[in-house]
Amino acid sequence: MSLASALKTGDVTELPSRRDEDWRWTDLRALIRVLPPVSPVFEGALGAGPFDGLADGVLAVVNGRGDTRFELAAGLTRTVALRFVAAASETAHAARLSIEVGEGARLVLLESYEGQGAGYVVEADIDIRLAKGASLERIVLAADAADAVSISQAEVTLSPGASLAQTVLTTGAKRQRLETRVAHPGAHASVRLDGVYLVAGQRHADITTVVTHGGVDGTTSQLIKGVVSDQGRGVFQGRIVVEEGADQTDARMGHHALLLSDRAEVDAKPELLIFADDVSCAHGNTVGSLDDDALFYARQRGIPELAAKAMLTEAFIGEVIDRIGHEGARDVARAWAAGRLGVG
Amino acid sequence: MLSVNNLQVSVGDKPILKGLSLDVPAGEVHAVMGPNGAGKSTLSYTLAGRDGYEVTGGTATLNGEDLLSLAPEERAARGVFLSFQYPLEIPGVPALTFIRTAVNAQLKARGEAEMAAPAFLKLAKLKAGELKIDFEMLKRPLNVGFSGGEKKRMEILQMAMLQPKLLILDETDSGLDIDALKIVSEGVNAMRGPDRAMLVITHYQRLLDYIKPDRVHVLAAGRIVASGGPELALQLEAEGYEKYEKAAA
């Protein structure tokens, strides 16, 4: 059951629906009655992506066609932009891409979802494998159209001593899901799975992550923050599984959301499933509104209400952005947040 | 400068200020003293424009201009500064960023040119030095993890940077040890001037040993029930508020 398989077979009953526990807040079956026609081959000039200036090379998948594989050889260090562009309107496509990072290699992947069309229905599946001691910092900037349906699913498999640091930044779509599944071997491998959703209008953003710790001595750290206004909806599903025998696992999960309107909604499901004895796991989950006292304090000093709200909101999500390791990407993320929140 | 006339304020449905009148001319420092629950904080929050303080009657003007119809930021731009009893922590916003945003927002609201970064930093360094504030501290999120004394010094620093016309000090001495009290008081005294009025709101006389008022008012049960010179504060310290509370009840 997936959007990609439905697009392949043309059978809408293949779409995930609320009857699937993992999709109960991001129901596609009820939303899509008829699958749109397949997206055409893109002809023309693509224009620059949000990370082009920062990358050594660019991979592009436009209307579902383009690069299908990337391999970074052992010991190399690269910064690569990966662009998924939906350039047509009212059409559908799915794409699949695999990435291999060789032993000890270091990859910064600057991934963007660029909605240049409207009303599209798309899925991108990425299979990522990290060899021993390899590292990947993956920054995902999802800028989909307001009336689009967009699904991204990444499967990441880590080898011992590998590290994954990920930050997902999204403004949502009509229905959007950014999902990451990590096979964590323990063995001094480390995972950071962060994210920010800034959802306005009638948009919907779903950040779903599953980390499965299969061996001893693994760490996972997660910080997701969301700001939802108007009739927007934010969804966070975070599951950390610590399998039997995966002792000395250290896993921390935090999800914190601000609701800026009465009709905004956040659905959160943090889950720790622990089958090992000797582990250190914690999670925190809060949903609230801006602190009225802090807001009054800022206004009393002369900062107008809207600017004060923007300042406090930007500071709220700044904690996630500060954790981005790649300096250039951090600046892009900060500017992205400032632009969405109406700061400066 | 500040003129409050027959001010009546309710919080929820409960009347707190019941016809409070007070004039603070430019160049003067007035103390408002009173027992707990007399309405001291209500007075300062109402003048600053906080939500939840409903004005049901009376007026408050600054240099003849109605304050009560203005938003808090508009009052700030006209020169009202409330030093909080418990200054708020602002996570994620460095103190310097917060202060610069406030300074420039006020300048902009008054139609003046905003302050460029180098000039701002130079002034902030100078003022922080005068208040014995380590400049590195200004790079940290405002008030987060600061001690009571550090937070109050941050209030005085903001005052010094914003150069307000009317200073309202709400229980500024609470939570301060004697050394911090001295530094804070010196900072406040340095702000005294012919174009500035101050309203010092306090429960105890102690603060007034350091910030000497021109006039002292006793606030009890929502009204000013007595006014006098600095000697009134000493008398209150010796005799307590009991007789005023009885008279007001």
Chai-1 contact restraints between the chains, C-beta under 6 A:
chainA,res_idxA,chainB,res_idxB,connection_type,confidence,min_distance_angstrom,max_distance_angstrom,comment,restraint_id
A,D293,B,L88,contact,1.0,0.0,6.0,A-B,restraint_1
A,A294,B,L88,contact,1.0,0.0,6.0,A-B,restraint_2
A,A294,B,I90,contact,1.0,0.0,6.0,A-B,restraint_3
A,F296,B,R50,contact,1.0,0.0,6.0,A-B,restraint_4
A,Y297,B,L88,contact,1.0,0.0,6.0,A-B,restraint_5
A,R299,B,P72,contact,1.0,0.0,6.0,A-B,restraint_6
A,R299,B,E73,contact,1.0,0.0,6.0,A-B,restraint_7
A,Q300,B,A48,contact,1.0,0.0,6.0,A-B,restraint_8
A,Q300,B,P72,contact,1.0,0.0,6.0,A-B,restraint_9
A,Q300,B,A76,contact,1.0,0.0,6.0,A-B,restraint_10
A,Q300,B,L82,contact,1.0,0.0,6.0,A-B,restraint_11
A,R301,B,A76,contact,1.0,0.0,6.0,A-B,restraint_12
A,R301,B,A102,contact,1.0,0.0,6.0,A-B,restraint_13
A,G302,B,E73,contact,1.0,0.0,6.0,A-B,restraint_14
A,G302,B,A76,contact,1.0,0.0,6.0,A-B,restraint_15
A,G302,B,A77,contact,1.0,0.0,6.0,A-B,restraint_16
A,G302,B,A102,contact,1.0,0.0,6.0,A-B,restraint_17
A,G302,B,A105,contact,1.0,0.0,6.0,A-B,restraint_18
A,G302,B,Q106,contact,1.0,0.0,6.0,A-B,restraint_19
A,I303,B,T101,contact,1.0,0.0,6.0,A-B,restraint_20
A,I303,B,A102,contact,1.0,0.0,6.0,A-B,restraint_21
A,I303,B,A105,contact,1.0,0.0,6.0,A-B,restraint_22
A,P304,B,E73,contact,1.0,0.0,6.0,A-B,restraint_23
A,A315,B,G92,contact,1.0,0.0,6.0,A-B,restraint_24
A,A315,B,V93,contact,1.0,0.0,6.0,A-B,restraint_25
A,G318,B,G92,contact,1.0,0.0,6.0,A-B,restraint_26
